[in-house]
Amino acid sequence: MGGGTGLSTLLRGLRRHVSAPGQNPESTGAIADLAAVVTVTDDGGSSGRLRQDFNMLPPGDLRNCMVALSEEEDLLSRLFTHRFRGGNGLKGHNFGNLFVAALTEITGDFAQAVQLASKILATRGRIYPATTANATLVASMDDGTVVRGETKITASKRRIVELTLDPPHPAPLPETLEAIERADMITVGPGSLYTSLITNLLVDGIPQALASARGVRVFICNLMTQANESLNLTAAEHIQRIYDHTRTKIFDYAILNTGQFSAETVARYAAEGATPIVPDSERVEALGVKCIMGAFASEGNVVRHAPDLVTDALMKLAARNESHSD
């Protein structure tokens, strides 16, 4: 569960463990069923334009997840991620977004359009929007102001105190609640604390489903803070902010990065007001959440989770919990 680049990065790692057609997942330790629950509150870029023009949900984060889970890694994936560089009205639009918009007009059902697009990309998993309600993010800031819309919230220099949705009680997809109920493992994150993670947890029924889920629930903590969403927050404070919104405890484990970053990377992020998140494991465990510590990052032009490293930790945890349940 999540959104942005964090969820799609994780899905690239998990896809490699999904059982192939005809393969018995029990004999291979593979994933039998993979589902992604994705935030749908983006109102910027190509997604925002389609949302405004067609009164539809933003497809961008869902499209990224489709590509991440696609078996058609080459041409179709490149096609779905292609962004038009010219053309009156087309410039800046993403082909995958337009494709989902066309399917939505044909079927009259955004969720069905996502499933059809996923079939064309031969995804190794199912993808669900957290809700099909056309909801807007609303943030109450530390100076008492209220900011509406994800783009304006992200651009704000103030600290977010509380996040809500308008309308305030959007309904979840029944398939999402069913997936949570059936899951052996549920992950939340990585992703922007408020605009990718908490936004999913504001949908009616999702926190309650997570609280009562039989599967092991894992929070994958971000690597860096974000100046406009999580400035100076430690790992434990990320979890506490989530609990402030869910009003119930929803995690059993947290994956925390303890790997060090190069001085160049730290300086580059510091110039943007971001710092490595402190893995304060004692405070995390005081919240009733067990910690899985390790080096989970990949350094490049930007810092990302290394999909294989995170996935390996998740698969080991799943195997350990399965053996304990036996």
N, C-alpha and C positions, 0 to 999 in steps of 0.2 A: 504494500500500500504506500502510495506517495505521489510524486510528480516530478516535473523538471528533468534535468539530466541525471539526477541521482538514481531514480527508479529505473530508467532505461539502462544505465550502466550496470546495475545489479542484475537486471534481466538477461543481459548478454552472458553473464557468468552462469546463471541458473539454467538457461536454455540448453547448455551443453550436457546437463545432467537429466534432461527430460527423456523418458523412455521412448524409443523409436516404435513406430507401428509394428505390432506383432511381438514386441519384446516384453518379457515379464519383468516388471519393475521390482517385484519382491525378490527375485533371484539375483538381480544386478545391483540393488541398492539405489536404483534410479528414481527420479521423480515421476510418479504416475500421473499427476494432474497439477498444472501450474496455472494460477489465475492472478492477474494484475488488477488492482483497484486504483483508479487514476483520478486525480483532481481535475475539475473542469471549471475553474474560475478565471482562467487567463482572459484578459481583455486587451492585449497589446499585439502588435505585429499583424501577420496574416490571419491568425486565429481571431484576433479582436475585430478585424475588418469583416470577416465572414459572420461573426456573431452579430455584428451590427446590421449588416446588409440582409442576412437571411433569418435573423432571429433564431439562430441555432446555437447549440453548445460549441465551445471552442475545441477544435480537434487536435491541436498541436501536440500536447503531452501524450495523448492516446496514440497519435501517429508515430511518435518517437518510440513508444513501447512496441508497436506493431513491427517496426523495422528491427528493433533489438531482438525480438523473438522470431524473426523471419528465417526460414530455411533458404529463402531466395536471397542470399546475401549480396548477390552481385547486381545485375541490371535492375531488377524490380526495386531493390532497396535504394539504389541510387536514384531511381525514378521518383520514389516516394519522398525522398529527401531533397529533390531538386527545387531550387528557388529561382523564379523567373527574374532575370536581370534587366529586362526591358518590356515594352508593350504597354500601351495605354490601358490602365486598370489591372494589368497582370503583374506589373513590376512589384517585387517584394512578396508576392504570393508563393506559397509552397504547393507543389503539385499534389502531394498526399492530402493536404488540407482540402484542396479543391475536389479531389476524388471523393473524400468522405462527405463533402457538402453535396455533391451530385447524388450520391447514394441516399443521403438523407432526404433530398427532394423526391427521389423515386419511390422510396419505401415509406416516407412520412414518419420514420422512427429512427432517431439518432443512434440508439443502442443497437438496433438491428443493422444499421449502416456500418457501425464499427465491427460487428461480427462478420459481415460480408467482406469488408476490406481485409480483415484478418485471414479469412479463407483464401483470398487471392494471393496474399503474401505467404501462405502456408506457415502460419505462426505455430510455434511449439508451446501453445498455451492460450488461455482465454483472457480477454481484456474487457473490463467493465468500467464505465464512468461511475464515480462515487454516487452520483445522482443524475437524473435527467431533468431536474428543475433548473431553470435558467437563473441561477442565484448569483448575487453580487457580494463580494467581500466588503466588509465594513470594519474599520479598525479604530478603536479608541486609543488615542496617544497620551503620552505622559504629561503633556501640557494642557490636556482637556479637550483638544480638538478631535474631530471625527473625520476620517478620510475614507472615501468610497472608491472601490475599484482596485484591482490588484496592481495595475501599473502605477497608479498614484501612491499606493501604500509602499510599494517597493522603492519609489523615488523619494519618499519622505525621509527627512533627516531625524525625525523624532522616534523615540522608542515606543513600540507597540505594548499597550497594557492589556487589551482584550480584543479578540477577534470574534466577529459574528457574521452571520449570513443574512441576506435580505432577498427573498422572504426567509424568516427565521427558522422554519421547520421543514426543510426540503426532505422529501421522501427518498429512501435508498432504493436501489434496484433489488428486488427479491433475490436475484441471482448472487448479488454481493453478500447478503446476509447468509445465504445458503453456503457460499464458498467459505466464509469465516467459520460457520458451524462445523463444516466437514473437514477443515484443514488440520493436518498434523503439525504444521508450523505456519505462523503468521509473522511477517516482517513489516515493520513500519520504518521508512527511511531507506537510504539517506535522502535529504532534500531540504529545501529552505524551511526553517522551523514553522513559520506561520503560513506562508502562501503555498507550500507543497504538502505539509504534513497535517498541521492542525485543521486546515480547511476541510480535509476528508473527515475528520473526527467531529465536525459540527453537524454532519448529516444525521438526521434522526435514526436512532436504532443502532448505528455503528459502534459507538462506545459501549453500549450495553451488550452487543454481540461479542465484542472483544473481551469484555469483563467476564462473560460466562463461557468463553470458548474453551474447548477441551484441549486444543493444540497448544504447543509451546509458543509463547509470544516474545518476539525479539525486537528490540529497538536498535537500529544501526545508526550510531551517532555520526554526525557530520565531522569533517576533518578540520574545517576552518569556521570561525564565526563570520557573520555577515553584519556589516556596519549598521544596516537599517532593520535587521530582524533579530539578531542575537549577539549584539555587541557585548563582549567580555563575559558572556555566559559560559559556565563550565558544563561538562556533560550532565552532571546531576541537575543543574538548573534548567537544561533543556527538557529533561524528563519532568521536572516540577511544573514548568510552563505548560506542558502537554496535559498533565494531571489537573492543573487549574481549569482547563477547558473541558476535559472529559468528566471531571468530578468523580472519577473512579480509577482504580489502579488497573492498568492494562498490559504491563510488561513483566515477564519472568526473567529475561536476560537482556543485557546491553553489550553490544560490540563496540569497544573503545579502542581507538588508535593510540599506540604508545610510540610509534616510529617517529624519528626525528626528521625534520626538513632541513634542507640546505639553507645557509645564511642568505643566499640570493633569493630563494623562494620566500622566506620569512619577510625579507625587506620589501619584496615586490607586493606581497599581500598587505603589509603594514601601511604602504602608501595608499591603499584603498580602504584603510580602516579595519582590516581583518587580521585576526591572529589565530594560531593553532588552538583548538579547543582543549582545555585542561581536562585530562581523564581522571577526575577525582573519584576514584573507585570506592573509597570508604563512604563517601556521601551517597553515591549511587546505591551501594548495598544497604545503607540505612533506610533507603526508600523501599527495600524489599526486592531489589533487582540484582541478580547475580551478574558478575562482570566476566566478559571474555576479552582479554587484553592481547594485543599483538600489533605488528606492523602491517597495516592494511592499505597503505597509500601508494599511489603511483604518481611520481613527479614528472611534470612536463611543462608546457607553457602554462597549464593550469593544473592544480592538484585535484586528483580524482581518486576514488576508491579503486583498487585493483580488483576487477570482478572475480578472478580466479581465487584470490586470497580470501575474500569475503565469503564466496560460495563454499570453499573448502571448510571454513569454520562453521558455516551453517549446516553442511552435510554431516560433519562430525557430531555436531550438537543433536541433529535429528536422529542419527544412529544411536547415540548415547541414550537419548530419551526413549527411543523405541525399545532398546534392550532393558531399560529400567521398567517400562510398562509391562514387558513380558514377565 
